[in-house]
Amino acid sequence: MTADEQAVARLEAAIGHRFGSPVLLAIALTHRSYTAEHPGTPHYERLEFLGDAVLELATTRYLFDRYPDAAEGEMAKVRAAVVAEPALAEIGRELGIPGVMRLGRGEDQTGGRTKDSIISDVVEAVLAVVYLDGGYATAEAIITELWGPLIDLRAEAPGRRDYKTRLQERLARSGLVPVYDATEEGPEHAKTFTSVVGAGNARLGIGIGSSKKRAEQAAAREALAALASDQDA
């Protein structure tokens, strides 16, 4: 197995989908800068257009079904946040997308693999290939798996600060600062992170996630719930 084939295998394992069309997948991973250096090679922009629509529909359906009491305006704000460039780029990095993108030499040398704009575009293009490979049901299942936790995080506290910020503000009233201790386990393409948050000499919460950031948010969420429970007791 070549290095490129190994990289694709890791991507398939991370997404949970075996791509049926290597040609389409290659296009989804190809940036315009690579096309400029290899005339005749198609790039991802048409697939990105399709993938964006699939992602929007799947996240909308998830919100509609899971949060029947949410107002249209609230759902729109949550959807906008979870399909925005930073969120897509974060998920793309978790999937190992930067390592399999095909960039022109100049773009690569100037940090193209770290740009949220490129990573997020490739994520959408890859989702389009999943849709073309397996149909909408397959794409929706994968999007639900990958985006569900982020949607839930946003939907359960629409318009409010994230859990880490809220915990920091809560503890600051008592002159305390939250401290996070994270560990990781599992293979490189499918790591699981565990984060424990404490303040002073007390452990306040523990969280698990597919990235350090998500684990810390989960830990902060548990800590806030524990502090609220103590206050009510």
C-alpha positions as CSV (number, residue, x, y, z in Angstrom):
1,M,0.0,0.0,0.0
2,T,1.4,3.4,-1.0
3,A,1.6,6.4,1.3
4,D,-1.3,8.0,-0.5
5,E,-3.4,4.8,-0.1
6,Q,-2.5,4.6,3.6
7,A,-3.6,8.2,4.0
8,V,-6.9,7.5,2.3
9,A,-7.4,4.4,4.4
10,R,-7.0,6.5,7.6
11,L,-9.5,9.1,6.3
12,E,-12.0,6.3,5.5
13,A,-11.5,4.9,9.0
14,A,-12.0,8.3,10.6
15,I,-15.2,9.0,8.6
16,G,-16.5,5.5,8.8
17,H,-17.0,5.2,5.0
18,R,-15.2,3.3,2.3
19,F,-15.1,5.5,-0.8
20,G,-16.4,3.8,-4.0
21,S,-14.9,6.3,-6.4
22,P,-11.2,7.0,-6.0
23,V,-11.3,9.4,-8.9
24,L,-14.1,11.5,-7.2
25,L,-12.3,11.4,-3.9
26,A,-9.1,12.6,-5.6
27,I,-11.0,15.6,-7.1
28,A,-12.5,16.4,-3.6
29,L,-9.0,16.6,-2.2
30,T,-7.5,18.8,-5.0
31,H,-7.1,22.5,-4.5
32,R,-7.2,25.0,-7.4
33,S,-3.4,25.7,-6.9
34,Y,-2.7,22.0,-7.7
35,T,-4.7,22.3,-10.9
36,A,-2.7,25.4,-11.9
37,E,0.4,23.3,-11.8
38,H,-1.2,20.2,-13.3
39,P,-3.4,21.5,-16.2
40,G,-6.4,19.4,-16.9
41,T,-6.7,18.1,-13.3
42,P,-10.1,19.0,-11.9
43,H,-10.4,20.7,-8.5
44,Y,-12.9,20.4,-5.7
45,E,-15.1,23.5,-6.1
46,R,-18.1,21.9,-7.8
47,L,-18.1,19.1,-5.2
48,E,-17.8,21.7,-2.5
49,F,-21.0,23.4,-3.8
50,L,-22.9,20.1,-3.5
51,G,-21.4,19.1,-0.2
52,D,-22.4,22.5,1.3
53,A,-26.0,21.8,0.4
54,V,-25.9,18.2,1.8
55,L,-24.4,19.5,5.1
56,E,-26.9,22.3,5.5
57,L,-29.9,19.9,4.9
58,A,-28.5,17.2,7.3
59,T,-27.8,19.7,10.1
60,T,-31.2,21.4,9.6
61,R,-33.0,18.0,9.8
62,Y,-31.0,17.1,12.9
63,L,-32.1,20.4,14.6
64,F,-35.7,20.0,13.5
65,D,-36.0,16.5,14.8
66,R,-34.0,16.7,18.0
67,Y,-35.2,20.2,19.2
68,P,-38.9,20.4,18.4
69,D,-39.4,23.4,20.7
70,A,-36.6,25.5,19.2
71,A,-37.7,28.6,17.3
72,E,-36.7,29.1,13.7
73,G,-34.4,31.9,14.6
74,E,-32.6,29.8,17.2
75,M,-32.2,26.9,14.8
76,A,-30.8,29.2,12.1
77,K,-28.2,30.6,14.5
78,V,-27.1,27.1,15.6
79,R,-26.9,25.9,12.0
80,A,-24.9,28.9,10.9
81,A,-22.4,28.3,13.7
82,V,-21.8,24.6,13.0
83,V,-21.5,24.9,9.3
84,A,-19.2,27.9,9.5
85,E,-15.6,27.8,8.3
86,P,-14.0,27.4,11.8
87,A,-16.2,24.5,12.8
88,L,-15.7,22.7,9.5
89,A,-11.9,23.2,9.7
90,E,-11.8,21.8,13.3
91,I,-13.7,18.6,12.2
92,G,-11.5,18.4,9.1
93,R,-8.3,18.4,11.3
94,E,-9.8,15.7,13.5
95,L,-10.4,13.6,10.3
96,G,-6.8,14.2,9.1
97,I,-8.0,16.1,6.0
98,P,-4.9,18.4,5.9
99,G,-2.6,15.5,5.4
100,V,-4.4,14.2,2.3
101,M,-5.1,17.5,0.5
102,R,-3.5,18.0,-2.9
103,L,-2.0,21.5,-3.0
104,G,0.3,23.3,-5.4
105,R,3.9,23.7,-4.3
106,G,3.5,27.4,-3.6
107,E,0.3,27.0,-1.7
108,D,1.8,24.2,0.3
109,Q,4.9,26.1,1.2
110,T,2.9,29.2,2.4
111,G,0.9,27.2,4.9
112,G,-2.1,26.1,2.8
113,R,-2.5,23.0,4.9
114,T,-3.2,25.1,8.0
115,K,-5.8,27.4,6.4
116,D,-9.3,27.1,7.7
117,S,-10.7,28.2,4.4
118,I,-9.1,25.4,2.4
119,I,-9.7,22.7,5.0
120,S,-13.4,23.6,5.3
121,D,-13.9,23.6,1.6
122,V,-12.3,20.1,1.3
123,V,-14.5,18.8,4.1
124,E,-17.6,19.9,2.1
125,A,-16.2,18.3,-1.1
126,V,-15.6,15.0,0.7
127,L,-19.1,15.0,2.0
128,A,-20.3,15.4,-1.6
129,V,-18.4,12.3,-2.5
130,V,-20.0,10.4,0.4
131,Y,-23.4,11.5,-0.9
132,L,-22.6,10.5,-4.5
133,D,-21.2,7.2,-3.2
134,G,-23.9,6.1,-0.8
135,G,-26.8,8.5,-1.2
136,Y,-28.3,11.0,1.3
137,A,-29.0,8.5,4.1
138,T,-25.3,7.5,4.3
139,A,-24.2,11.2,4.2
140,E,-26.7,12.2,6.8
141,A,-25.6,9.4,9.2
142,I,-22.0,10.5,8.9
143,I,-22.8,14.1,9.4
144,T,-25.0,13.3,12.4
145,E,-22.1,11.3,13.9
146,L,-19.5,14.1,13.3
147,W,-21.6,17.2,13.8
148,G,-24.1,16.0,16.3
149,P,-22.1,16.8,19.5
150,L,-21.2,20.3,18.2
151,I,-24.9,20.9,17.3
152,D,-26.0,19.8,20.7
153,L,-23.4,22.0,22.4
154,R,-24.7,25.0,20.5
155,A,-28.4,24.2,20.7
156,E,-28.5,23.6,24.4
157,A,-27.2,27.1,25.1
158,P,-28.1,29.2,22.1
159,G,-26.6,32.7,22.2
160,R,-24.7,31.9,25.4
161,R,-21.0,31.7,25.9
162,D,-19.3,28.3,25.5
163,Y,-19.0,26.1,28.6
164,K,-15.3,26.8,29.3
165,T,-15.9,30.6,29.3
166,R,-18.9,30.3,31.5
167,L,-17.0,28.1,34.0
168,Q,-14.2,30.5,34.0
169,E,-16.6,33.4,34.8
170,R,-18.4,31.4,37.4
171,L,-15.1,30.5,39.3
172,A,-13.7,34.0,39.0
173,R,-16.4,35.2,41.5
174,S,-14.6,33.1,44.1
175,G,-11.1,34.0,42.9
176,L,-10.5,30.6,41.3
177,V,-9.2,29.6,37.9
178,P,-10.1,26.4,36.2
179,V,-7.2,24.0,35.3
180,Y,-7.6,21.3,32.6
181,D,-5.6,18.1,32.5
182,A,-6.0,16.2,29.2
183,T,-4.9,12.7,28.2
184,E,-5.3,10.8,24.9
185,E,-5.5,7.3,23.8
186,G,-6.1,5.3,20.6
187,P,-4.5,5.2,17.2
188,E,-3.5,8.4,15.5
189,H,-6.5,8.5,13.2
190,A,-9.1,7.8,15.9
191,K,-7.9,9.3,19.2
192,T,-10.1,9.7,22.2
193,F,-9.4,12.6,24.6
194,T,-10.2,12.7,28.3
195,S,-10.1,16.0,30.2
196,V,-10.4,16.6,33.9
197,V,-11.1,20.2,35.2
198,G,-10.4,21.3,38.7
199,A,-10.0,24.5,40.7
200,G,-8.1,24.8,44.0
201,N,-7.9,21.3,45.4
202,A,-11.2,20.1,44.0
203,R,-12.0,18.1,40.9
204,L,-15.1,19.6,39.3
205,G,-15.7,17.6,36.1
206,I,-14.5,15.1,33.6
207,G,-15.3,15.0,29.8
208,I,-14.5,12.8,26.9
209,G,-14.4,13.8,23.2
210,S,-12.8,13.3,19.8
211,S,-10.6,16.3,20.3
212,K,-8.9,18.0,23.3
213,K,-11.2,21.0,22.8
214,R,-14.4,18.9,22.9
215,A,-13.2,17.0,25.9
216,E,-12.5,20.2,27.8
217,Q,-15.9,21.6,26.8
218,A,-17.6,18.4,28.1
219,A,-15.6,18.6,31.4
220,A,-16.6,22.3,31.8
221,R,-20.2,21.4,31.2
222,E,-20.1,18.7,33.9
223,A,-18.4,21.1,36.2
224,L,-21.1,23.8,35.7
225,A,-23.8,21.2,36.3
226,A,-22.1,20.1,39.6
227,L,-21.7,23.7,40.8
228,A,-25.4,24.4,40.1
229,S,-26.4,21.3,41.9
230,D,-24.3,22.3,45.0
231,Q,-25.9,25.7,44.9
232,D,-29.4,24.3,44.9
233,A,-28.7,21.8,47.6
